[in-house]
Structure formats: structure tokens, C-alpha cells
Amino acid sequence: MCIRDRDTTEVDLTKPKRQVEGAGPLGTNQKRGFYFHPLYAVNSDGVVQGVVDQVVWARESIETKLTDAEKSKRRKQLCFEEKESCRWLDMQQSGEQIARANPETNYICVADSEADIYELFLEASSFPANYHLLIRGCQSRVTTTVSEAGIAEESSINEALEKVDFCFDKQIKVGRREQSISVDDAVRNQSRDARTATVSVRGTTVTLRGTHRPGGSLEPVRLNIVEALETAPPEGEDPVRWLLLTTLPIETDEQLESILQGYVRRWTIETFFKTLKSGLKIEKLKYQKLDSYLTAFALLSIVAWRV
């Protein structure tokens, strides 16, 4: 089994006096650099295999005068292929090609909550048997069921999970986290101390209602949902909750536990990013042009995953 992680990091090349030629704006026009989104391979033993594909880009500009609501409205009007989030689908498709070329090996494409994108789930219906999706959800999406009378009824992922008993408890280690700067006040953006958490695990199968996009609505998708919930967190701490959307089977406790282990492997990509930035100090190089940074970055990426 080979696990392929996907995540995005920004490489901040902001200089105090002269800015790097070709670097684009990051969160603001005052910060300049580029973005890196690799497809990062790790085997089932946790041994890193390397970067097998990647998307690297610098923004030409960002909109700073629109409100958050106006930005959201504009994003909804764009075709999916015009959005930066299309990179998630590009890397998912790249992983699928590798899986088709190596049918004797099982692959899991793992991603964090930024990849909770309906187009990714829709593509999963055409995956080969040796390729699976495992994404941490950040939305309680609408689900649909058909009653015995043939009437379509809507609920949500959370409501579907509430109807299912927990199967077993498991201890997981959660790392320390600084509060992120975000307009979203979700629990996953709040600070916490490192600790060992006891979570209760359960799973169910749902049909997600098709999402509307410019040009029409997308088809419904059937997926498995796994929840790992800390039912008795320490006083003053928010409970740990992993909501995982997957095409992997969930019939047995062993399969549920394997899904949790697969998601845990995702943290290796964070170590890779830390090695690039804190260890190899890619952001501290003194080149004047972005092309020179990208040449050095290509070489240092190889060093980082070997480290």
C-alpha cells in the first residue's frame, strides 16, 4: 500500500528592501512568494518515497477591496477549472494515473480539510479498484435518502452519524496547534496543547446531494464516512473530532482502524514542509528572481524528503 498526501504551503520570499522579481502576492500585497502543492508518497510503514508530482504557482494579483461575501460570490461564479482549488483535482488525477499503471499496488490519496471539494468526490466513482480517496471533511454536507414510499428525504452527514453506534475507542496523539488567523472560527482553527486523546470511532455510508455549480448541478455521490470523536475531552479543551470521507471499506473494526492510520500518515507532509523551511531555509536564500528560487527549490525538495 502506498499513501499519497496532498497539501499546500506558501513560500514567503518577502524581502525588507528589494522584492524578488516574479514573486506573487500571498495573503496580502505586502507578502510576496509562491505556492507549493506536492503529491507526496509514503508507504504503509511510514517510509517516504518522494514527491511524485507537484503544482507550483505564483499569483499575478489578489483582490483586496472586496468583502468576504463579495469574494465568496465571485468564487461561486467561476468554473471549477478557473479556481486555484483545481490543483487538488489535478494531483488526485495524477495519483490515479500512477495507480492504473501499477495495478498490483494499492494507493490511498489522503488530504486535509481544504480538499473537502465536491468535484473530488465525484471523480472517485471512476477510480480503479486499487485507488482510494481519504479526505478530512470540514462541512456537514447534505445527504439524501429515499423512503419506503419512494420520497427523497434530506438530512446531513452529522445526522446520519448520530444514528450509528460507536464501534470502539482508540487513543491518538494530537499535536500542539497555534490558533490560525482566519475568519472561520471552526474548532480546527483554535489553539490547543499536545496530548493523547481517547476517541470513539464509528462509520456509515451516505449519499451526498449533488452540489450546484455554474452550468448545472453535479450528480449525487455515495461515500463512506468515518468519525473519530473525543467524547470526554479535558476540562477547557475542545474535543478532537476527525470527520473522514472515503471510498475505503468500513465493514469491520480493522478497516475503520486502518482508515485512521492512513489519515495519521498525512502528517509526514508537514514534516517535509518544515524541513524545507526551517531546516534548509528555502525562504532565506538571496536570489533576485523567482526562476532562480524555483531551480534551487527543485533540488532542495529532493534533499528535504530524503531527510
C-alpha positions in Angstrom: 0.0 0.0 0.0 1.2 3.5 -0.8 -0.3 6.6 0.7 -0.1 9.8 -1.3 -0.5 13.0 0.7 -1.6 16.3 -0.8 -1.3 19.7 0.9 -0.4 23.3 0.1 2.2 25.5 1.7 3.2 29.1 0.9 6.9 30.0 0.4 7.4 33.6 1.7 10.1 35.4 -0.2 9.3 38.9 1.2 12.5 41.0 1.5 12.9 44.2 3.5 14.0 46.4 0.6 14.0 44.8 -2.8 11.4 42.2 -3.7 12.0 39.1 -5.7 11.2 39.6 -9.4 8.3 37.3 -10.4 7.1 36.6 -6.9 3.4 37.0 -6.4 1.2 38.2 -3.6 0.4 35.7 -0.8 -2.2 36.7 1.8 -1.6 40.4 1.2 0.2 42.5 -1.4 2.9 43.1 1.2 3.9 39.5 1.3 5.4 38.0 -1.8 6.3 34.5 -2.8 4.9 31.4 -4.4 2.7 28.3 -3.5 3.8 24.7 -3.5 1.3 21.8 -3.7 3.1 18.4 -3.9 1.8 14.8 -4.3 3.9 13.2 -1.6 4.3 9.4 -1.4 4.6 7.4 1.8 4.4 3.7 2.1 2.3 1.8 4.7 5.3 1.6 7.0 5.6 5.4 7.0 8.8 5.4 4.8 8.8 8.4 2.5 9.1 7.6 -1.2 9.4 11.1 -2.6 7.5 13.8 -4.4 5.9 12.2 -7.5 4.1 15.3 -8.9 3.5 18.9 -7.9 1.9 22.2 -8.7 3.9 25.4 -8.2 2.5 28.8 -8.9 2.7 32.5 -8.1 -0.4 34.7 -8.1 -0.4 37.6 -10.5 -2.7 39.6 -8.2 -5.2 39.4 -5.4 -8.4 41.3 -4.8 -8.0 43.4 -1.6 -11.0 45.7 -1.9 -13.8 43.2 -1.9 -15.6 42.0 1.2 -15.5 38.3 2.2 -19.1 37.9 1.0 -18.2 39.5 -2.4 -15.2 37.2 -2.8 -17.3 34.2 -2.0 -19.9 35.2 -4.6 -17.2 35.7 -7.2 -15.7 32.3 -6.5 -19.1 30.6 -6.9 -19.5 32.2 -10.3 -16.2 30.8 -11.6 -15.9 27.4 -13.3 -14.0 24.9 -11.2 -11.1 24.8 -13.7 -10.6 28.5 -13.2 -10.1 28.2 -9.4 -6.9 27.6 -7.5 -8.6 24.7 -5.8 -8.4 22.8 -9.1 -4.9 21.8 -8.0 -6.5 19.2 -5.7 -8.2 17.5 -8.6 -5.0 17.7 -10.7 -3.0 15.9 -8.1 -5.8 13.4 -7.5 -5.9 12.6 -11.2 -2.1 12.3 -11.2 -2.3 9.7 -8.4 -5.0 7.8 -10.3 -2.7 7.5 -13.4 0.0 6.1 -11.2 -2.5 3.6 -9.7 -3.6 2.5 -13.1 0.0 2.0 -14.2 0.7 -0.2 -11.1 -2.4 -2.4 -10.5 -0.6 -4.7 -8.1 -0.2 -1.9 -5.6 -3.0 -0.2 -3.5 -3.0 3.6 -3.3 -4.8 6.0 -0.9 -4.9 9.6 -1.8 -5.0 11.5 1.6 -5.8 15.2 2.1 -6.8 17.5 4.9 -10.0 19.6 5.1 -9.0 22.0 2.4 -9.7 19.2 -0.1 -13.4 18.9 1.1 -14.4 19.7 -2.5 -17.4 18.0 -4.2 -15.6 17.6 -7.6 -13.0 15.3 -5.9 -15.7 13.1 -4.5 -17.5 13.0 -7.9 -14.3 11.7 -9.6 -14.0 8.9 -7.1 -16.8 7.0 -8.8 -14.5 6.2 -11.7 -11.4 5.1 -9.7 -9.7 1.8 -10.4 -10.1 -0.9 -7.7 -6.6 -0.2 -6.3 -7.1 3.6 -5.8 -9.0 5.2 -2.9 -9.8 8.6 -1.5 -9.4 9.7 2.1 -10.3 13.3 2.9 -10.9 15.1 6.2 -14.3 16.8 5.9 -15.0 20.3 7.2 -18.6 20.5 6.2 -21.7 18.7 7.3 -22.9 18.2 3.7 -26.5 17.5 2.8 -27.3 13.8 2.3 -30.3 12.2 0.5 -32.2 9.0 1.2 -35.3 7.5 -0.5 -38.0 6.5 1.9 -40.1 3.3 1.5 -42.8 5.4 -0.1 -40.2 6.5 -2.7 -39.9 10.1 -1.4 -36.5 11.7 -1.4 -35.6 12.9 2.1 -32.7 15.2 3.0 -30.6 15.3 6.2 -26.9 15.8 6.9 -23.7 13.9 7.5 -23.9 14.7 11.2 -27.4 13.5 11.5 -26.5 10.3 9.6 -23.7 9.6 12.1 -25.9 10.2 15.1 -28.0 7.2 14.1 -24.9 4.9 14.3 -23.3 3.4 17.4 -19.6 3.8 18.2 -17.6 0.6 17.4 -14.6 1.0 19.6 -12.3 3.5 21.4 -8.8 4.4 20.3 -6.0 6.6 21.7 -4.4 9.0 19.2 -1.7 11.6 19.7 -2.7 15.2 18.8 0.0 17.8 18.3 0.2 21.3 19.7 -1.5 23.9 17.4 -1.4 27.6 17.3 -4.6 29.5 16.6 -4.8 30.2 12.9 -5.6 33.7 11.6 -8.9 33.1 9.9 -12.4 34.5 9.6 -13.5 30.9 10.3 -13.9 30.2 14.0 -14.1 26.4 13.5 -12.6 24.2 16.2 -9.8 23.1 13.8 -8.5 26.7 13.7 -8.3 27.0 17.5 -5.1 26.6 19.6 -4.5 23.5 21.7 -1.8 21.8 23.7 -0.3 18.4 22.6 -1.9 15.5 24.3 -3.1 11.9 23.9 -6.8 11.8 23.2 -9.2 8.9 23.5 -11.6 8.9 20.6 -14.7 6.8 19.9 -14.9 5.6 16.3 -17.9 4.8 14.1 -18.7 4.8 10.4 -21.6 4.8 8.0 -22.4 5.1 4.3 -24.3 8.2 2.8 -25.3 9.6 -0.5 -24.2 13.2 -0.8 -26.7 15.5 -2.5 -25.3 16.9 -5.8 -23.9 20.4 -5.5 -25.0 23.3 -7.8 -22.3 24.7 -10.0 -22.3 27.3 -12.9 -24.0 25.4 -15.7 -26.0 23.0 -13.6 -25.9 20.6 -10.6 -23.4 17.8 -10.1 -24.6 14.2 -9.6 -25.1 12.7 -6.1 -22.1 10.7 -4.7 -22.1 7.7 -2.4 -19.3 7.7 0.1 -18.3 6.1 3.4 -18.0 8.4 6.4 -15.8 7.7 9.5 -15.9 9.8 12.6 -13.4 9.7 15.5 -14.8 11.8 18.3 -13.3 12.6 21.7 -16.5 12.2 23.9 -14.8 13.3 27.2 -12.1 16.0 26.4 -10.1 17.5 29.3 -11.7 20.4 31.0 -11.3 23.6 29.0 -10.3 21.8 25.8 -12.4 21.5 22.6 -13.0 17.8 21.7 -10.9 16.3 19.0 -13.0 15.3 16.0 -12.0 13.8 12.7 -14.6 13.5 10.1 -13.2 11.4 7.3 -14.8 10.9 3.9 -13.5 7.9 2.0 -14.0 5.2 -0.7 -12.3 2.7 1.6 -14.5 -0.1 3.1 -15.8 0.3 6.6 -17.5 -3.0 7.4 -15.1 -4.1 10.2 -13.3 -2.6 13.1 -10.0 -3.4 11.4 -11.0 -1.5 8.3 -12.0 1.5 10.4 -8.7 1.5 12.3 -6.8 1.2 9.0 -8.5 4.4 7.8 -7.5 6.3 10.9 -3.9 5.0 10.5 -4.0 6.2 6.9 -5.1 9.6 7.9 -2.3 9.9 10.5 0.3 9.3 7.8 -0.8 12.7 6.4 1.4 14.5 9.0 4.6 13.4 7.2 4.0 16.1 4.6 4.0 18.7 7.4 7.5 17.5 8.4 8.5 17.8 4.8 7.4 21.4 4.6 9.1 22.1 8.0 12.4 20.6 6.7 12.2 22.8 3.6 11.6 26.0 5.5 13.3 25.6 8.9 16.0 23.1 8.0 17.0 24.0 4.5 15.8 27.6 4.9 14.4 27.9 1.4 12.8 31.3 2.2 16.1 32.8 3.3 18.0 32.4 0.0 19.2 35.6 -1.6 18.2 35.2 -5.2 16.7 38.2 -7.1 14.4 36.3 -9.5 11.7 33.7 -8.8 13.1 31.4 -11.5 16.4 31.1 -9.5 14.4 30.2 -6.4 12.4 27.6 -8.2 15.6 26.0 -9.6 17.1 25.8 -6.0 13.7 24.7 -4.7 13.6 21.7 -7.1 17.0 20.5 -5.8 16.3 21.2 -2.1 12.9 19.3 -2.4 14.9 16.1 -3.1 17.1 16.8 -0.1 14.1 17.5 2.2 12.2 14.3 1.5 15.4 12.3 1.9 16.0 13.9 5.3 
